[in-house]
Amino acid sequence: MKLTKKSHACVRLEKDGRTLVLDPGGFSEADAAVGAEAILITHEHPDHFNEERLRAALDANPAAEIWT
């Protein structure tokens, strides 16, 4: 398993070609969730949730799941 700490609250977990991203908020990198199969948002504060980050992830992978 590869765990990558992104800026602020964002974490990216990768294992066996699958990716989970937690809290790709407004203080994380613009591409933090791109390529993820699943995205977990723990709460709606701007540092944990950013609509643009989620749209970029869904544009890259329309089958990605978003969990809140």
C-alpha positions as CSV (number, residue, x, y, z in Angstrom):
1,M,0.0,0.0,0.0
2,K,1.2,3.5,-0.8
3,L,0.0,6.3,1.4
4,T,0.7,9.9,0.1
5,K,0.0,12.9,2.3
6,K,-1.2,15.8,0.1
7,S,-1.5,19.4,1.2
8,H,-3.5,20.1,4.3
9,A,-6.2,17.4,5.0
10,C,-5.9,15.4,1.8
11,V,-4.5,11.8,1.8
12,R,-4.2,9.4,-1.2
13,L,-4.1,5.6,-0.7
14,E,-3.1,3.3,-3.5
15,K,-3.0,-0.5,-3.5
16,D,-3.2,-3.0,-6.3
17,G,-3.9,-0.4,-8.9
18,R,-6.8,1.1,-7.0
19,T,-6.9,4.6,-5.4
20,L,-8.9,6.1,-2.6
21,V,-8.6,9.9,-1.8
22,L,-9.7,11.4,1.4
23,D,-10.7,15.1,1.7
24,P,-9.5,16.7,-1.5
25,G,-10.4,20.2,-0.3
26,G,-9.6,23.7,-1.5
27,F,-6.1,23.7,0.2
28,S,-5.0,20.5,-1.6
29,E,-3.5,20.1,-5.0
30,A,-5.8,20.7,-7.9
31,D,-5.2,17.1,-9.2
32,A,-5.2,15.4,-5.8
33,A,-8.3,13.3,-6.6
34,V,-7.6,12.7,-10.4
35,G,-7.5,9.0,-11.1
36,A,-9.2,7.9,-7.9
37,E,-11.8,5.2,-8.0
38,A,-13.3,6.4,-4.7
39,I,-13.3,9.7,-2.9
40,L,-14.2,10.2,0.8
41,I,-15.3,13.6,2.1
42,T,-15.4,13.6,5.9
43,H,-17.2,17.0,6.2
44,E,-18.2,20.1,4.2
45,H,-15.6,22.6,5.3
46,P,-13.8,24.2,2.4
47,D,-10.5,22.6,3.4
48,H,-12.0,19.1,3.1
49,F,-14.5,19.6,0.3
50,N,-14.0,21.4,-3.0
51,E,-16.4,21.0,-5.9
52,E,-13.8,21.8,-8.6
53,R,-11.5,19.0,-7.2
54,L,-14.5,16.5,-7.4
55,R,-15.4,17.6,-10.9
56,A,-11.8,17.1,-12.1
57,A,-11.8,13.6,-10.6
58,L,-15.1,12.7,-12.2
59,D,-14.0,14.1,-15.6
60,A,-10.9,11.9,-15.4
61,N,-12.9,8.9,-14.2
62,P,-16.7,9.1,-14.6
63,A,-17.1,5.8,-12.7
64,A,-15.5,7.2,-9.6
65,E,-17.6,7.0,-6.4
66,I,-17.9,9.9,-4.0
67,W,-18.7,9.1,-0.4
68,T,-19.7,11.7,2.2
